[in-house]
């Protein structure tokens, strides 16, 4: 049986995992946005870039916040 984990570190671990997931989604959006520009749909590409940058900021914030706990 494993030792009980304090609630603070459990929340930090969860925040780190969610942050890394959001960073992964942001990376996929940023890398794949090139295909929209190549197919002459720049508006979709710009929207995808904006969403990717926002998600990267949120993911980075969560990862940094979990490291402080």
Rosetta silent file (secondary structure, phi, psi, omega in degrees, C-alpha in Angstrom):
SEQUENCE: XXXXXXXXXXXXXXXXXXXXXXXXXXXXXXXXXXXXXXXXXXXXXXXXXXXXXXXXXXXXXXXXXXXXX
SCORE:     score description
SCORE:     0.000 S_00000001
   1 L     0.000  136.927 -177.854    0.000    0.000    0.000 S_00000001
   2 L   -84.048  158.276  179.480    1.376    3.409   -0.884 S_00000001
   3 L   -72.251  146.800  178.146    1.802    6.264    1.532 S_00000001
   4 L   -64.818  141.812 -178.635   -0.909    8.936    1.504 S_00000001
   5 L   -97.423  130.053  176.524   -0.066   11.934   -0.622 S_00000001
   6 L   -59.172  145.674 -174.619   -0.592   15.399    0.886 S_00000001
   7 H   -62.500  -31.146  179.741   -3.375   17.258   -0.913 S_00000001
   8 H   -63.869  -44.086 -178.422   -1.064   20.133   -1.902 S_00000001
   9 H   -74.248  -29.466  177.720    1.330   17.935   -3.867 S_00000001
  10 H   -66.753  -42.345  177.321   -1.543   15.986   -5.429 S_00000001
  11 H   -65.587  -37.933  178.590   -3.045   19.214   -6.754 S_00000001
  12 H   -64.597  -39.913  179.266    0.374   20.341   -7.982 S_00000001
  13 H   -65.292  -41.963  179.150    0.812   17.050   -9.818 S_00000001
  14 H   -64.041  -43.269  178.340   -2.627   17.387  -11.401 S_00000001
  15 H   -61.890  -39.698  179.847   -1.907   20.984  -12.440 S_00000001
  16 H   -64.696  -44.348 -179.863    1.384   19.907  -13.976 S_00000001
  17 H   -65.110  -42.856  178.072   -0.254   17.106  -15.962 S_00000001
  18 H   -65.403  -40.832  177.694   -3.083   19.331  -17.190 S_00000001
  19 H   -60.979  -42.589  178.572   -0.565   22.044  -18.062 S_00000001
  20 H   -67.241  -36.127  176.355    1.525   19.611  -20.086 S_00000001
  21 H   -63.599  -45.292 -179.867   -1.600   18.352  -21.868 S_00000001
  22 H   -65.137  -38.532  176.546   -2.633   21.901  -22.767 S_00000001
  23 H   -63.514  -37.268  177.315    0.927   22.653  -23.947 S_00000001
  24 H   -65.323  -42.678  177.557    0.785   19.568  -26.174 S_00000001
  25 H   -63.296  -41.623  178.926   -2.508   20.653  -27.711 S_00000001
  26 H   -62.343  -40.715  179.418   -1.079   24.136  -28.271 S_00000001
  27 H   -63.040  -43.325  178.695    1.975   22.667  -30.003 S_00000001
  28 H   -62.428  -42.778  179.366   -0.189   20.606  -32.348 S_00000001
  29 H   -63.397  -43.472 -178.149   -2.312   23.661  -33.193 S_00000001
  30 H   -66.466  -41.980 -178.529    0.728   25.832  -33.852 S_00000001
  31 H   -71.081  -39.738 -176.001    2.483   23.266  -36.039 S_00000001
  32 H   -81.238   -9.061  179.536   -0.603   22.279  -38.019 S_00000001
  33 H   -65.326  -21.095  179.655   -1.694   25.872  -38.696 S_00000001
  34 H   -60.897  -34.434 -177.826    0.747   25.948  -41.604 S_00000001
  35 H   -65.026  -31.225  178.488   -1.549   23.677  -43.603 S_00000001
  36 H   -69.704  -37.770  177.860   -4.351   26.261  -43.495 S_00000001
  37 H   -68.209  -35.395  179.664   -2.077   28.930  -44.929 S_00000001
  38 H   -68.975  -27.184 -179.112   -0.942   26.536  -47.649 S_00000001
  39 L   -98.116   21.707  176.512   -4.556   25.854  -48.665 S_00000001
  40 L    59.381   35.694  173.833   -5.393   29.594  -48.960 S_00000001
  41 L  -122.223   67.489 -173.701   -7.536   29.690  -45.825 S_00000001
  42 H   -64.342  -32.595 -178.688   -5.545   32.285  -43.915 S_00000001
  43 H   -62.373  -42.140  178.418   -8.423   33.251  -41.597 S_00000001
  44 H   -66.871  -40.354  178.497   -8.581   29.726  -40.184 S_00000001
  45 H   -62.492  -41.313  178.481   -4.787   29.640  -39.882 S_00000001
  46 H   -66.454  -43.014  177.341   -4.720   32.927  -37.990 S_00000001
  47 H   -60.591  -40.260  179.160   -7.486   31.736  -35.660 S_00000001
  48 H   -68.211  -38.122  176.582   -5.596   28.531  -35.007 S_00000001
  49 H   -63.743  -44.219  179.502   -2.397   30.460  -34.290 S_00000001
  50 H   -62.201  -46.263  178.713   -4.191   32.731  -31.832 S_00000001
  51 H   -62.835  -39.536  178.289   -5.792   29.785  -30.048 S_00000001
  52 H   -63.216  -40.449  179.084   -2.446   27.971  -29.945 S_00000001
  53 H   -67.673  -41.207  178.683   -0.705   30.965  -28.373 S_00000001
  54 H   -63.340  -45.434  179.274   -3.461   31.368  -25.771 S_00000001
  55 H   -65.332  -36.236  176.919   -3.341   27.678  -24.872 S_00000001
  56 H   -63.672  -38.561  177.128    0.460   27.788  -24.672 S_00000001
  57 H   -65.585  -43.540  179.023    0.176   30.661  -22.203 S_00000001
  58 H   -65.482  -44.750  179.166   -2.374   28.827  -20.074 S_00000001
  59 H   -63.339  -42.883  176.957   -0.343   25.607  -20.136 S_00000001
  60 H   -62.372  -39.689  178.185    2.863   27.428  -19.265 S_00000001
  61 H   -62.349  -45.076 -179.198    1.120   29.177  -16.401 S_00000001
  62 H   -64.997  -40.469  179.890   -0.175   25.888  -14.988 S_00000001
  63 H   -66.678  -43.629  179.424    3.203   24.171  -15.248 S_00000001
  64 H   -66.381  -38.210  179.524    5.006   27.089  -13.586 S_00000001
  65 H   -67.018  -36.353  179.110    2.368   27.327  -10.856 S_00000001
  66 H   -70.812  -27.821  179.071    2.659   23.618  -10.100 S_00000001
  67 H   -71.668  -26.208  179.954    6.435   23.929   -9.777 S_00000001
  68 H   -77.234  -22.455 -176.864    6.026   26.558   -7.027 S_00000001
  69 L   -79.990    0.000    0.000    3.838   24.276   -4.866 S_00000001
